[in-house]
Amino acid sequence: MNVIYILIPIAMLFVVFGLTVFFWAVRKGQFEDLDKQGFSILFDDNGQKSTKANSKANTSSNNKPPKE
């Protein structure tokens, strides 16, 4: 029965922490546009950026021995 004196304050701290994180996320706009991140993978914002990244990946992979 004495353990309840420890568990109740710990549970209250978890609730306060959870509410703090939730309200921080709301203030920062994490829930403003829920579909944006899901669609962002479908569209390329800048073709040059991905081309440079792909060419760097191709040149660095040419230096590695092939995986079996």
Contacts in CASP RR format, 6 or more apart in sequence:
PFRMAT RR
TARGET T0000
AUTHOR 0000-0000-0000
METHOD contacts of the structure
MODEL  1
MNVIYILIPIAMLFVVFGLTVFFWAVRKGQFEDLDKQGFSILFDDNGQKS
TKANSKANTSSNNKPPKE
25 31 0 8 1.000
44 50 0 8 1.000
END
